[in-house]
Amino acid sequence: KLIPARIINGDILDYENLTKQMAGHDAVIHTAGVYRFGPLNVKEMHDVNVKGTENVMLAAVKVKVAKVVYCGSTITKGDTTKAKTLTHEDSPRISPIESEYENSKTLAHQKVENFIKQGAPISIVMPSHVYGPDDPHGLGQIIKQYVNGNIHIGLQAPYRASMVHVQDVARGVVDALEKGRTGQSYILSGEEAGWENFLFLLENYSGVTKPSLNIGLKAAKLLGYAADLVSKITRRQGKISVESVNQLKRNLIFSNQKAQVELGWTPRLFSQGFKETVEAYKKGVTRA
């Protein structure tokens, strides 16, 4: 589904430019953010995710934009392992913050909610674990390395999450723009899947046999400590970190009922979306 839009190059840390560029526009969709785990990029994540979000909201309010959609994250709800019922938009957080990324998104979400309390015309979407083609981050890079045959050691983890395809998230953002109520949050979560689920489908859809050697989270965390030390010395992002390993001990399971009822939004099945994703990466390997 296409909507009329104009792309303007800019910088969300430049408030004056944001104000100038937003003037005269009907709506603003804010999806910019920095997603990293590890000891690096902490200042950049805070600058972009927190201060940048505040700048966007301030500028939108100043020029009286009619509707703003902020793309947050379900990570602000934390680990759902101990939740007694399925976590939804109004569920209280019951777990501690475990990464700088999680901290920055939580602070940003709080700032957006403060703007809402002051009457700003904002709706919030909260995607769960996003996957899909061309993902430059964790899951996408694992798929890319796997189909290339570059993963020789497997990992055992209890991780379970509500998986949502990136195209479904994009559709949900548009739905929130057109039908979302001001001041409301909408979780965009898909089908629940576990780490073993993910590895099983990855092996079947890629045709690449999974590694016979597997390590547990304790061993992975030791590697994470070593990688973090190297990152601090070299100032280069590592492929693993203590923070990224810690994510794999969590459950991130959420209800999308509100988005289905109020927005008419429904995600595709994980098996379908994941197959499309793996096939896209395989084509990329073929082209290379």
C-alpha positions as CSV (number, residue, x, y, z in Angstrom):
1,K,0.0,0.0,0.0
2,L,1.5,3.3,-1.1
3,I,0.9,6.7,0.5
4,P,1.9,10.1,-0.9
5,A,5.2,11.0,0.6
6,R,8.3,13.2,0.0
7,I,11.7,12.2,1.0
8,I,13.9,14.9,2.5
9,N,17.5,14.4,3.6
10,G,18.2,15.7,7.0
11,D,19.5,15.1,10.5
12,I,17.2,14.4,13.5
13,L,19.8,16.0,15.8
14,D,19.3,19.3,13.9
15,Y,16.1,20.7,15.5
16,E,16.1,23.9,13.4
17,N,16.3,22.0,10.1
18,L,13.6,19.5,11.3
19,T,11.3,22.4,12.0
20,K,11.9,24.0,8.6
21,Q,11.4,20.7,6.7
22,M,8.2,19.6,8.6
23,A,6.4,22.9,8.1
24,G,3.4,22.5,5.8
25,H,3.2,18.7,6.0
26,D,0.2,16.7,7.1
27,A,2.0,13.9,9.1
28,V,5.3,12.7,10.4
29,I,6.4,9.1,10.8
30,H,9.4,8.8,13.1
31,T,11.3,5.5,12.6
32,A,14.9,6.6,12.9
33,G,17.0,4.9,15.5
34,V,20.3,3.2,16.3
35,Y,20.2,-0.5,17.2
36,R,23.4,-1.9,18.7
37,F,24.5,-4.1,21.5
38,G,28.0,-3.9,23.1
39,P,30.2,-1.3,24.7
40,L,30.4,1.0,21.7
41,N,27.8,3.4,20.3
42,V,26.3,4.2,23.7
43,K,26.5,8.0,23.2
44,E,25.2,7.7,19.6
45,M,22.2,5.6,20.7
46,H,21.3,8.1,23.4
47,D,21.8,11.1,21.0
48,V,19.7,9.5,18.2
49,N,17.1,7.4,20.1
50,V,16.4,9.9,22.9
51,K,17.5,13.4,21.9
52,G,16.6,12.8,18.2
53,T,13.1,11.6,19.2
54,E,12.6,14.6,21.4
55,N,13.7,16.9,18.5
56,V,11.2,15.3,16.1
57,M,8.4,15.6,18.6
58,L,9.2,19.3,19.4
59,A,9.5,20.2,15.8
60,A,6.2,18.5,14.9
61,V,4.4,20.2,17.7
62,K,5.9,23.6,16.9
63,V,4.7,23.5,13.2
64,K,1.4,21.9,14.2
65,V,1.6,18.7,12.3
66,A,-1.8,17.0,12.4
67,K,-0.6,13.5,13.1
68,V,2.6,11.9,14.3
69,V,3.4,8.1,14.4
70,Y,6.3,7.2,16.6
71,C,7.9,3.7,16.0
72,G,9.0,2.5,19.5
73,S,9.7,-1.1,20.5
74,T,8.3,-3.8,22.7
75,I,11.7,-4.0,24.3
76,T,10.5,-1.2,26.5
77,K,8.3,-3.8,28.2
78,G,11.3,-6.0,29.0
79,D,11.6,-9.7,29.6
80,T,8.1,-11.4,29.7
81,T,9.3,-14.7,31.1
82,K,7.7,-14.1,34.5
83,A,4.5,-12.4,33.1
84,K,1.4,-14.2,34.4
85,T,-0.7,-13.1,31.4
86,L,0.2,-12.2,27.8
87,T,1.9,-8.8,27.8
88,H,0.0,-6.0,26.2
89,E,0.2,-2.2,25.8
90,D,-0.9,-1.4,29.4
91,S,1.1,-4.2,31.1
92,P,3.6,-2.9,33.7
93,R,7.2,-3.7,33.2
94,I,8.4,-6.5,35.5
95,S,12.0,-7.0,34.6
96,P,15.2,-4.8,34.8
97,I,16.7,-3.0,31.8
98,E,19.5,-5.1,30.4
99,S,21.2,-3.1,27.6
100,E,22.0,0.4,26.6
101,Y,19.8,0.0,23.6
102,E,16.9,-1.0,25.8
103,N,17.6,2.0,28.1
104,S,17.6,4.5,25.2
105,K,14.4,3.2,23.7
106,T,12.7,3.2,27.1
107,L,13.8,6.8,27.7
108,A,12.6,7.8,24.3
109,H,9.2,6.2,24.8
110,Q,8.8,8.1,28.1
111,K,9.5,11.4,26.3
112,V,6.9,10.6,23.7
113,E,4.4,9.8,26.4
114,N,5.1,13.1,28.0
115,F,4.3,14.9,24.7
116,I,1.1,12.9,24.5
117,K,0.1,14.1,28.0
118,Q,0.6,17.6,26.9
119,G,-1.9,17.1,24.0
120,A,0.4,16.2,21.1
121,P,-1.4,14.2,18.3
122,I,0.8,11.2,18.5
123,S,0.2,7.4,18.1
124,I,2.8,4.9,19.0
125,V,3.6,1.6,17.3
126,M,5.7,-1.0,19.2
127,P,7.1,-3.7,16.9
128,S,8.3,-6.9,18.6
129,H,11.3,-8.9,17.1
130,V,11.5,-7.7,13.5
131,Y,12.9,-9.9,10.8
132,G,13.0,-9.8,7.0
133,P,15.3,-9.3,4.0
134,D,18.2,-6.8,4.1
135,D,18.3,-6.7,7.9
136,P,21.7,-5.2,8.8
137,H,21.4,-6.4,12.4
138,G,21.6,-9.5,14.5
139,L,19.1,-12.0,13.1
140,G,19.6,-10.9,9.5
141,Q,23.4,-11.2,9.8
142,I,23.0,-14.7,11.3
143,I,20.8,-15.8,8.3
144,K,23.3,-14.2,5.9
145,Q,26.3,-15.9,7.4
146,Y,24.4,-19.2,7.7
147,V,23.4,-19.4,4.0
148,N,26.9,-18.5,3.1
149,G,28.2,-21.5,5.1
150,N,30.1,-19.3,7.5
151,I,28.6,-20.5,10.8
152,H,30.5,-23.5,12.1
153,I,29.5,-23.4,15.8
154,G,25.9,-23.5,16.9
155,L,24.3,-21.9,20.0
156,Q,21.7,-23.4,22.4
157,A,19.4,-20.8,23.9
158,P,16.0,-20.6,25.6
159,Y,15.0,-17.4,23.7
160,R,11.4,-17.1,22.5
161,A,9.9,-14.1,20.9
162,S,6.9,-12.8,18.9
163,M,8.4,-12.5,15.4
164,V,7.1,-9.9,13.0
165,H,8.0,-9.4,9.3
166,V,9.4,-6.0,8.4
167,Q,6.8,-5.5,5.7
168,D,4.0,-6.2,8.2
169,V,5.5,-3.5,10.5
170,A,5.6,-1.0,7.7
171,R,1.9,-1.8,7.0
172,G,1.1,-1.4,10.7
173,V,2.8,2.1,10.7
174,V,0.5,3.2,7.9
175,D,-2.5,1.7,9.6
176,A,-1.6,3.6,12.8
177,L,-1.3,6.8,10.7
178,E,-4.7,6.3,9.1
179,K,-6.7,4.7,11.9
180,G,-4.7,4.9,15.1
181,R,-6.2,6.9,18.0
182,T,-4.2,9.8,19.3
183,G,-2.4,9.0,22.5
184,Q,-2.7,5.2,22.0
185,S,0.1,2.6,21.6
186,Y,-0.2,-0.5,19.4
187,I,1.9,-3.6,19.7
188,L,2.9,-5.0,16.3
189,S,3.8,-8.6,17.2
190,G,3.6,-11.7,15.2
191,E,3.7,-15.5,15.8
192,E,5.7,-16.8,18.7
193,A,8.8,-18.7,17.8
194,G,11.8,-20.1,19.8
195,W,15.5,-20.3,19.0
196,E,15.3,-24.0,18.1
197,N,12.3,-23.2,15.9
198,F,14.4,-20.6,14.1
199,L,17.4,-23.0,13.6
200,F,15.1,-25.8,12.4
201,L,13.5,-23.6,9.7
202,L,16.8,-22.0,8.8
203,E,18.3,-25.5,8.1
204,N,15.2,-26.6,6.1
205,Y,14.7,-23.5,4.0
206,S,18.4,-22.9,3.3
207,G,19.4,-26.5,2.6
208,V,22.6,-25.9,4.7
209,T,23.2,-28.4,7.5
210,K,23.4,-26.8,10.9
211,P,26.6,-27.1,12.9
212,S,27.1,-30.3,14.8
213,L,29.1,-28.5,17.5
214,N,26.9,-26.4,19.9
215,I,27.7,-24.2,22.9
216,G,25.5,-22.9,25.7
217,L,24.9,-19.4,26.9
218,K,27.6,-19.6,29.6
219,A,30.3,-20.3,27.1
220,A,28.8,-17.7,24.7
221,K,28.9,-15.1,27.4
222,L,32.6,-15.7,28.0
223,L,33.1,-15.1,24.3
224,G,31.0,-11.9,24.7
225,Y,33.3,-10.6,27.5
226,A,36.3,-11.2,25.3
227,A,34.7,-9.6,22.3
228,D,33.7,-6.5,24.4
229,L,37.3,-6.1,25.5
230,V,38.5,-6.3,21.9
231,S,35.9,-3.7,20.9
232,K,37.0,-1.3,23.5
233,I,40.6,-1.6,22.4
234,T,40.0,-1.5,18.6
235,R,36.8,0.7,18.7
236,R,35.2,-1.7,16.3
237,Q,31.8,-3.3,16.7
238,G,32.2,-7.0,17.6
239,K,30.0,-9.8,16.2
240,I,29.0,-10.9,19.7
241,S,28.8,-9.1,23.1
242,V,27.6,-9.7,26.6
243,E,24.5,-7.7,25.9
244,S,23.6,-9.6,22.8
245,V,24.1,-13.0,24.6
246,N,21.9,-11.8,27.5
247,Q,19.1,-11.2,25.0
248,L,19.0,-14.9,24.3
249,K,18.0,-15.9,27.8
250,R,14.8,-13.9,27.6
251,N,11.2,-14.3,26.4
252,L,9.7,-11.5,24.5
253,I,6.1,-12.5,23.9
254,F,3.4,-9.9,23.3
255,S,-0.3,-9.6,22.4
256,N,-1.3,-7.9,19.1
257,Q,-5.0,-8.0,19.9
258,K,-5.4,-4.2,20.1
259,A,-3.7,-3.6,16.7
260,Q,-5.9,-6.3,15.2
261,V,-9.1,-4.8,16.6
262,E,-8.5,-1.1,16.2
263,L,-6.3,-1.0,13.2
264,G,-7.5,-4.1,11.3
265,W,-3.8,-5.3,11.3
266,T,-2.8,-8.9,10.9
267,P,0.8,-10.3,10.5
268,R,1.8,-13.2,8.3
269,L,2.7,-16.6,9.8
270,F,6.3,-16.8,10.9
271,S,7.0,-19.9,8.8
272,Q,5.8,-18.1,5.7
273,G,7.7,-14.9,6.3
274,F,10.8,-16.6,7.4
275,K,10.9,-18.8,4.2
276,E,10.6,-15.6,2.1
277,T,13.4,-14.1,4.1
278,V,15.8,-17.0,3.8
279,E,15.0,-17.2,0.0
280,A,15.8,-13.5,-0.4
281,Y,19.2,-14.1,1.3
282,K,19.9,-17.1,-0.9
283,K,19.2,-15.0,-4.0
284,G,21.6,-12.4,-2.6
285,V,24.3,-15.1,-2.2
286,T,23.7,-16.3,-5.8
287,R,24.1,-12.7,-7.2
288,A,27.3,-12.3,-5.3
